[in-house]
Amino acid sequence: MDDLEVIQLSGNTLGVEASQALAEALKTKSKLKKALLSDIFTGRLLAEIPLALKALCDAFEQVELLELDLSDNAFGPAGAEPLIHFLSNTKTLHTLRLNNNGLGLGGGAMIAQALQASADKAAAESRPSSLRTIICGRNRLEDGSSQALARAFSSHATLEVVRMPQNGIRPDGIRTIVQGLRDCPNLRHLDLQDNTFTAKGSKALAAALPSWPQLEILNLSDCLLGKKGGAAVLAALERGDNKKIKELLLQYNEIQADAVKSLASAVRSHLESLEKIELNGNRFEEDDEVVEILKEALATWGHEDALDELDDMEEIDSEEEEEEEEEEEDELVKEAEEAESEEPTTKLEQKEEDDLVDKLNKTHI
């Protein structure tokens, strides 16, 4: 077993003693590259999990681990603490999967600061970050951890895949995260599905799209882009900075026909690699002429079957549209007032977040 490169224990349940024994064995596996440990604490007491994770992470510091998957372990902020030392000091980690861990604001901030520490050490040693993939969905991160995450993303400019679906992040948090990701020119896959954009977050994303010329997959389904937000994002794609896109997932976003015309123009002009588009659940009719225009554009590149079934389209309600326009106007006024009274969001304040993390670091179960 000296040549062990991958350990996969997903779906098992490990207590403290078993984890410590496993960790002792793994310390000597110098060729270990992947630790796939999703769903390994089923039925365990919350008090056991930090001790088990600490033992495992101490072992991982002895090897040159490339991938760590701890998804579907409901350890919450308490489980984030044992990861801090490993994530802060690893020089080799390529992929981090923390999906559905219940991290919350505090746990998210801890993970982000550990990643920041890792990036700072890499910079001090004049070496590039090893990190390429972060998957951190279904963790209730919300807006509270967005500043810490944005700083970490900005510092790890090597990132290629960032997936953060279903985190309850609202427009201000989306804007902050997207601004951090603008420093990642190699980004290929961005998944922010089922967070809340509105026009504010959509415009921030539209402004960031030129920063990602390698982008291949963009998942913004169920993000409430709205009429103006959808138009902003699709108009940005029309500019031609993202010619490598293969998948564009935009279901249930209240996008209207005018925005789809921009997409059709982009496809015809330069999106020759686009082989999958999801637009179901938006605000235009299945038999609207724009659908045929889009299909014809896709056929130009041999992708006439790229568009999904449009069998659950939303009707346009004139009263709702008026309310949305009023809300967007109020939002613009609010943004202008914020711009006058605050520093730009790229200058992210850290004290409040540091205080929270310090408190959590001192808390033990």
N, C-alpha and C positions, 0 to 999 in steps of 0.2 A: 504493500500500500504506500510505499515511499513516493510513487509517481502520481499520487492522487491529485487531480486537478479540479474536480467538481464534487461538491457535496450537496445533495438534494434531500431534504428531510421534510418537505412541505406536507401538511396534513397530519403530522404526528403531534404528540403533546409531550413537552420536555419540562421536567421540574428543575430545581436548582442543582441537585446532586448530579443528575444526568447531564445537564449543560456544563457543569464544571469538569466532569469526566471527559466529555466530548472535547471541550476546550483544551484540556491537557494533551489529548491525542493530536489535535489539529496543530498545535504549536510546532510540531516537528515536520509538518508536511510543507516543505519549502516550495513545492510546485503548485500548491493550491491557488486557484485563480477565481473560482466562483463558489459563493456560499448562498444557496437558494433555500431560504428558511421561512417561506411564507406559511402562515397558519400553523405555528408550532407550539402555541401556548393554550390550545383549546381546553377549557375547564380548569385552568390554573388560577390561583389567587393572584390578585393584582400585586400583592406584596412580594410574590416570588419572581415576577418577571424582570424587574430591574437587576436583581442579583444574577439571574441566568444570563441576561444580555451582557452584563459587565464581564462575566467570565468569557463569553464568546468573543466579545470585542477585544479583550486583552490578548486572546489567541490570534485574532486577525492582525494585530499589530506586529506579530512575529513573522508574517508571511507577506507576499506581494499580491494582495487580493485585487482583482480587477472588477468584480461585480458582487454586490451585496443586495439581496432581496429579503426584506423583512415585512412584506405586504401582508395584509389581513391578520395582523396581530394587534388586537385592541389594547395597546399598552398606554396610550395617552401621553401626556407630558412627562409622567414619571418614567416612561420607557425611553424618552428622548435623551434623558440625562446620561445614561451609560454609553450612549453613542458619541458623546461630545469629544472625548479624548481621541478615539479612533479617527473620527472624521476630521478632526483638527490636524492630525499628524500624518495621515496617509499620503504617500507620494505616488501611489499607483492606481487608486480607485478610478475606474472608468465609468461605471454604471451604478447608480443608487436608486433602488426601488423601495419607496415607503408609501404604498398605496393603502388607504383604508386602515389607518392606525389610530385615528381619533386624536391626533396631535394637538388640535386647537391652537389658539393664539400663542400660548406659552411654549408649547412643544415646537411649533413652527419657527418661532424666534430662536430657540436653542439650536435647532438644526441649521438655520441660516447663519447664525454666528459661528458655528463650528466650521461650516463651509467657507466662511469669510476668513477665519483663521488659517485654514488650509491654503487659500489663495494668497494670503499675505506672506506665508512662509515660502511658498513657491516663488513669489516675486523677490523676496529677500535673498533667495538662493539662485536667482537669475535662471529659473527653469520654468517652462510652461506648465500650466495646470494639466493634470491627467484627466480631469472630469469631462465627460462627453454627454452623459445622459442623466437626467433627473426626472423621476416619476413620483409625483406626490399628490395624488388625487384623493378625493373623499376624506379630507382631514379637517374640515371646518376651520380652515386657515383664516378666512374672512379678510377684512381690510387691515386688521391689527398687526399682522406679520408681513404685510406687503413691502414695507420699507426695508426690513432686514433681508427679505428674499431678493429684492431688487438690487441691493448692494452686493449680495453674494453672486447673483447672476452676472452683474456687470464685471465683477472681479474674475470670474471664471469665463473669460472670453472665448474659451475653447468649446463651449457648450454647443451641441448639435441637436439634441432632443430635450424638450421641456414639455412635460405633460402634467397639467394641474386641473383636471376636470372636477366639477362638483365640490367646490370649496367655499361657496357662499361669498365669493369676492365681489364687491360692488364697484361702481365706476371709478371712484377715486383710487381704490386698490389696483384695479386693472391698469389704469393710467400709469401708476407708479411702477408696477411690474414690467410693463411694456417698455417703459423708458430705460429700465435696467437692462433689458434684453437687447436694446439697440446696440450694445457694445459686443454682441455675439454675432459676428459676420458669417459664421459657419452654420448657423441655425438651419436645420433641415425639416424639423417636425415640431410644430407648436400646437398644443392641444389645451384649449381653455374652455372646453365645452361645459355648458350648464353653470356658468357664472353670469353676472349681470353687467353688461356693457353700457347700454343706452348710447346716446350720441357722444357723450364725453369719452367713454372708453373706446368707442369705435374710431373716433377721430385720432385718438392717441395711437391706436394700432395702425391706422392708415398712414400716419406720419412715420411710423417705424418700419413699414414694409420695405422701403428702399434699402434699409440696413441689412436685409436678409436675401441676398441674391441667390443663395443655395436652397431656399425654401422649397420643399417638395410636398409637404402635407400641412394643411391649415384646417383645424377643427374648431369652428365657432358655433356649432349647433346649440340651440336652446340658450342663447346668450342675450336675447332681447336687444338686438342691434337697433331695431326700429327703422322707420322710413329713412331718416337722415343718416343714421349710422350705417345702415346697409349700403346706401348710396356712396358714402365716403369710402368704405372699404373696397367696394367694387370699382370705383373710380380710380383708386390708388393702384389696383391691379392693372388697370387699363394703361398706366404710364409705362409699363414694360420693364420694371425692375425685378420682376419675379418670374422669369421665363421657364423655370424648371418645375413649377408646380404640377404635381400629378394628381393630388386629391384635394378637393375643396368642399368642406362639409359645413353647410349653412342652413340646416333645417330649423323651422320654427323660430324665425327671427323677425317676423313682420316686414320682410323685404318686399318691395313693390316692383312693378314691371319696369319702371324707368331705370332702376338700378341693374336689372337683369340685362337691359340693353347695353349697359357699359361692360358687363361681363361678356356678352356675345361679341362685342367689338374687340375686347382683349383676347378672346379665344381666337378669333379670326386673324388678328394681327400677330400674336406671338406665343400663345399658350398651347403649343403643339404637343406638349407632354401630358396635358390634362386628360386623364382617363377615367376620373370619377368625380361627379358633382352631385351633391345632395341639396335639393331646394324644396323638398316637400314641407308643407305646413306654413308656407309664407303667404303673402297677401296679393296674389294675382291668380287669375283663372287658369285651369289646366289647359284650356283651349285658347288662351291669349296668344296673339300673333307673336309675341316676344319669345314664346316657347319654341315655336318653329324656327325663328331666327337663330336662337341659341343652338338648336339641333343642327341646323345647316352649317353653322360655324364649326361645331364639333366634327361634322362629317368631313370638313376640309382636311382634317388630320386623321381621318379614319376612326374617329371615336364617337360615332353616331349613337352608340348605346351607353354613353357615359352618364347621361342624366338619369336620376332615380325616378321612380313612379311618383307622380304628383296627384295622389289620391286623397289627400287630407288638407287641402288648401283652405286658408282662412279668408272669410269674406271681409271686405273693407267696410268699416262702419264710419260714416262721416262724422258722427259725434265723437267717437273715440279719437279720430284723426285730429279734430280740433283741440281736444284735451291734450293730446300728445304734443301738438305744436305749442300750446301754452306752456306746458311743462318744460319743453326744450328752450323756450324763450327765457323762462325763469332760471333755467340751468345756466344759460349764457350770461345772464346778469350776475348770478352767483359766482361764476368763474371769473368774471371781470373784477368783482369785489375781492375775491381771494387773491388774484394776481397783484392787486394794489397793496394788500395787507400782509402778504406772506412772501417768503423767499420761494424761488422755483422749487418744484418737487424733486428736481435732480439733486439738490442739496439736502440730503435726507438727515433729519434729526435722529440722534441715537440714544440720548440720555434716558428717555422714558422706557425704551425697549431694553436697554442695558439693565436698568433697575429691576424690571420684571424678570429677566433672565437670571440676575444675581439672586433674587428671592427664590426662584425655582431651583437654582443650583444648591441652595442651602436647605432645601426641603427634601427630606428622605422619608420613605415609607417604612 
